């Protein structure tokens, strides 16, 4: 049972990390940049957020008891941008993440082997979580890539800045070994 507890803590930490990455990317943008598209076949950051939120609300609402593809979800409409402000984008972003963390934090270790369904296809709870842990970072990577292009030389790196690996590693290896944990302040802000 201990490994199941560790797994739940680990995935929670990973979801929090990717939520923070997406937020740090969007924080660097001016509101109109959230709605920019290169062409008709690309999605704006706002549209990507709308899709992520729609997916999260569908997958994580009644996570253990109903199919993850809810009847009320209209996935195709998630790719039609009707959001008008940065505040609307962030509100939708937070609504999706709140649904995810509420469901995730209610899970008990013994439930990880239970079977849930997504589009009538059975998944263990672990498989369903891993599926989303692959899906969301994929889209958050799109957000970061887009944001970096839009900011150009004004971009503030979200990881190790270019040509700074040696100094970053020197700093890290000069410290005692530790386990990365979010502070209470970070957790409050992220959830």
ABEGO torsion letter per residue (X at the ends): XAAAAAAAAAAAAAAAAAAAAAAAAAAABBAAAAABBABAABBBAAAAAAAAAAAAAAAABGAAABBABBAABBAAAAABBABABAAAAAAAAAAAAAAAAAAAAABBAAAAABBBBBGGBBBBAAAAAAAAAAAAAAAAAAAAAAAAAAAEAABBBABBBBGAAAAAAAAAAABBBBBBBBBAAAAAAAX
